[in-house]
């Protein structure tokens, strides 16, 4: 089986490629431009997903059986310019990819989506989102990702042997990311600097990027047969930010002060029962991957 991975030089795509190579899968790593640093055992091709002709050439040359669509434009700000960029890189790109895939007998699409399809302004949900929840997208990124899911479903109905799997990822953390709450808390604890927690009761599903990549690869093979499925992919247990700060400080053996704010809490937690049962997804326990992150961040200092 040959697997084409879009966004192969990105945060998630790079991890997906690495794990596929470790499994001795034939991989085509698709990048918008040559980023370098990818495993030398993979075929690296450069093409813009918005250029349908060049994309068609990639498919004719490499003939992938399956596509993992990790490429995405994460907003850098909330602005009209970023919304326009998101529409092109998240929607137009997906339309083109699926149009080309339909001409080249691709059997399965795995689409990287987001928890942002749930977390819009329709009131605060304190419990867990399940796949049965009615989507309520957060901002233009959530809207565009939800629209991408619909495009994948439409693509599946266009061929009797096609299958599609949508993975709604919680926020990704872990090396080599040098931003986000996990990196900030660990860096400050290791430096014995105060850890600021503006909304300590906020509750999140934290997902390690290696686990996200593992779930993506599982989705290449299950569920079997034609069809269309959606799965929430999140960490092994949700965590309050205040409790996370305490845990990080303890694991670091740090004496950093924890500075607690009084901002309103935010809740972004997903149930992963379906992914556990159907995909066989087994995320790494939070404390285990936090220990690993602490060691890696410490060694890089």
N, C-alpha and C positions, 0 to 999 in steps of 0.2 A: 504494500500500500504506500502510495506517495501522498504526503500531506503538505499542502501549501499553507504557510502561516503569514498572514498580513500583520503589519506592525511589528515585524520580527526583531527590530532593533529597539523596540520600546520596552517599558518596564515589565509588563506581563509577557509580551511576545518573546522577549529574550529568554525568560525562564521556561516558557513552553518549548522553545526550540531546544534548549539544553536538555530538558527531560526527554524529549522525543529522541534526540541523538543518543542519550544514555540507554534508551530502549532499542537502539539499532533500527529505528524507523527511517525510511527515506524522506528527507525533509527539503522543501524548497522555502527558503527564507526570503520573503518579499519585503523590501524597504523602499521608501520613497526616494531616498538617495543613500549611497553607500556610507554607513555609519562606522564600519569596522568593528572589531572586537567580538564578532560572532564566532561561534565554533568553526574551526577550519574544516570540519567534516561535513558541513552543510553546503548546499548550493545557494549562493546569495544572488538574487536578481533585484534590479532596481526598476521600479515603475510607479507611476502615479495612479492611484485607484480611480482618479477622475479622468484619466486618459484611457478610454475604452479600447482604442486600437493597440496601444502598447501592452495593455493588460491581456488582450486577446492573444498577442504573440507569446506572452509568458505561458499561457495555458496550452497553446499549440505545441510549444517546445517541451514543456515539462509534464503535461498530462496528469495533473493531480487527481486522485480519487476522492479526496476530502479536502475541505478548506476550514481552517480555524481563523476566524476574523477577529483579530485583536486590535487592529488599527483603529484609533479614535483620537478625536481632538478634545482634550479636557479644557474647559474654559479657564483662561488666565484672569479673567475679570468678567463682570456682568456689564456688557456693553453691546451696542448695536453691531460693532465690528466683530466682536467675538461670537455673537449669535450668527452672523453671516458666515464666519469661518466654520462654525459648528455645522451649519446646514450643508455646506459643501463637503466637509471632511467626514461627517457622520452619516449624512443622508445620501447625497449624490454619490459618494464613494461606494456606499453599500448597494445602491441601485445598480451601479455599473458592475460591481463585483458579481452580483447575482445574475445579471444579464449575461455576462460572459460565462459564468459557471453553467448556466442553462444550455449553452451551445457546446459544451465540452464534456457532457456526461458525468459531471460531478455528482456523487451519490449522497454526500452529507456535508452540511454546513453547521459549524459550531460558532455561535455568535456571542461575543462578550458584551453583556449588558450590565446593568447597574441597579443598586438599591434605590437610586434616584427616581426610578419609575414609580416608587411608592410614596416618597417622602415630601409630597407637595403641601400646599397651604390649606388642606381640608381638615384642619384641626390636628391636635397632637394625639398620636397613638402611643400609649405607654406599653402595650403588649407587643407581641411579635407579628411581623408581616408574614403571611403565608402566600403561596402561589394563587390561592383562591381570592385574595384581596383584590378589589377593583383598583387598578393603577390610578395614581394621582401624581403625575410627574412633577418633579421639582425643577423649575426653571427650564430654559430652552434645551439644556443638555439632557435632562430627563425626558423631555418631549421628543427630542430627536432620537434618543435611544429606543424609546417605546415605538416610535414609527419604524425604526430599523427592525425591531422584533416583528412587526406586522409585515414588513417586506419579506422577511425570511419565511414567515408562515405562508404568504402568498406564493413564494417560490416553490415551497414544498408541494403545494396543490397542483403545480404545473407539470409534474411528472410522476408516474406511478411508482417509481423506485427511489424517489428522493426522501431524505429525512433531514430534519433540522432540530438542533438543540440550542435553546437560549439559556445562558447562565447569567443570573442576576447577582453580581458580585457585591459584597459589602466593601467598605473602604480597605484598600490594600496597603499593607505595611511590610517593612523588612528590607534588609540589604538588597540592593545598593541605595534605596531611597534615603535621602538626607533631609527629609521634611516630614511633617505630620506629627501627631501626638506622641506616638511611641518613640520616634527619634528624639523629639524635644525633651521628653521626660528622662530618657536614658542619658542623653548628653548632659543635661543639667545635673542629674544625680551623680554621674561619674566625675563631674567638675566641682562637686560640692556647692553648686549654685542653687538658689531657691527654685522650686518647681511651682509654676503658676497654674492653678486650676480654676478657671473663671466660672465654670458651671459644674461643680463636683457631682451633682446628681444626674448629669447627662449619661445616657446609657447607649452603648454602641455594640455592634457586632464587628470585632476587629479580625481581619483576615490576613494571614501571612501569604505573601506572594507565591511562595513555593507550594502552599496548599491550593491556591487558586490555579496554578499551572497543572497540578496533579488532577484537579477536578476537570479541567479542560480536556486533558488527555483521556480520562475515563469516558467523557462524553463522545469520543470518537467511536467507541464500540458499543455503548449501551445508552439508551434502550436499543434493542436490535430491531431491524426491519424498517420499513418506511413509516413516517409519521412526523409529528411535531410536538416538542415537549419544552416546558419551561421549568427551571430549577433555581431555587435560592441557594447561593453558595456563601457561607459565612464561617466564622471561627467556631471553635468547639463550645465556647460559652460566652455570653454577653458580659460586658464589664462596665461598671460605673467609673467615670473618670477619676473621682476621688479615690476609689479603691485601687484603680490602676496606678495612680501616683504612689500610693502606699506600697503596693507590691513591687514596683520598680525600685523605689528607695531601699526596700528591704533586700531585694536580690542583688543590688549594687553594693550593699554594705555601706550605704551613704548616710550622712547626717544632714543632708539638705533639708531646709525648711520647706514645708508645703504651704503655699499661700493660696488660701481658698477665697474665691469670689462669690457673688450672690446673683449671677446671671440666671435667667430662666433655663431650666434644663431642656435638652433636646433628646429625642429618643429615635434611634434608627437601628432596630433589631429585627433580624429575620429568622424564622424557623427553618431548619434544614433537614427536617425529617424525611422529605421526599428524596433529597439528594443522598442521604444515608442509605435509604432502603433500595432505591432504584439504581443509582450510580455506584453504590458502594463507597461513597465519599467518607473519609475518616480524617477530619482535620486534626492537626497537631494540638495537644493541650496548650492553653495560653502560657502557662508558666514555663513549659519546655521551650517554646520558641522565643519567649522573652529572654531566657537564659542565653540562648544562642545569639540573639541580637546584642545583648550586653557584651558578650565576649567579642563579637565581631567589631562593634563600635569601639570598644576599649582597645583592641589590637590596631585599629586604624588611626588612633590618636597620636 
